[in-house]
Amino acid sequence: MFGHRWRLSKTARDERALRFVDGNAKELLVEMVTDLAGRIHKWIAVASKVAEMEEDGRKRAMADCWLCWQACNILADTGEATVLSSGKNPYIVPT
């Protein structure tokens, strides 16, 4: 499951990099911030429901896993948006 989610995240990041190269930095930043706000709101809603769960089984473990994965994605995308908002290229691969 980790590999699948990682590939999905990488695909989304690669698509944003192509849009950045095409010169759509401002539009890209607005969309990223809007998307991040929605994802943070959804994460908070799910986290509050998980906190109320009385079950400690598989469903709880899967919900905790989903929350962790989403938090990692939100953190990575927030960093990307921060660099983008400063006018720099967040898609440069360090050599």
N, C-alpha and C positions, 0 to 999 in steps of 0.2 A: 504494500500500500504506500510505503514511503516513496518508493521509486516513481510510482504513478503520479503522486501529488507533486513531487519535485519536477517531473517533466511538464506537468501542467503549468506550474509556476514559471519554469524556464521559458516555455512557449509564450506565455503572456508577457514576460519581460522582453523577449526577443522582438515581439510585435511592437512593444512600446519603443524599443531602440530604433526600429525601422521608421516609426512615425517621427521620432526625434530627428533622425537624419533627414527626413523629408521637410524639416523646418516647422513642424507643428508643436513646438515646445510649450507655448502658452496654452494652447488648446489641450494638449496632453496633461499639463499640470492641473488645469481646472477639472478635467475628467478624473484624474488620480485622486485629487482632494475630495471630490464628491463621492467617488467610490469608497475611499478610505473612511469617510464619515459614516456611510451606510454600513460598511463592514464592522466598524467599531460599535455602532448602535446594535447591530445583530449579535455581535459577540457578547455584549453586556446583557442583552435579553436572554441569550442561551445560558450564559454563566449563572444568571440569577435562578433560572429554572433548574440547572444542574445542582446548584447549592441546596435547593429544596428537595431534591430527589432522596427518597428513602431507600432506594435500591442500591446495593453495592456490587451488583453483578456485572455482566457483560455490557449492558446498556450504559451503565455509569462509566465503565472503562472506555467505551467507544466515544462517549460524549466528552470525557476528559481529554482523550487523544485529539478529537476534533478541535477542542478549544485551544490546546497547545499548538497544533498546526496552524490554526488561524492566527494566533498571536504571533507566531514566527513570521507568517506572511505579512501581517500588518506592520510589524517592526521593520522588515526588509523594505516594504513599499514606502513606509514613512521616511526611511533614510534616503531612498531614491527620490522621493518628492522634495525632500529638503535640499538635496544637491541640485536638483532641477530648478528649484525656486531661487537658488543663488546664482543661476545663470551658467552653471558648469554642466559638463556632460557626465551623467551618472553611469553611462554605458561603456566607458573606456575600460578595457581589460588591462589590469596591471601586468607589466612584463618583467 
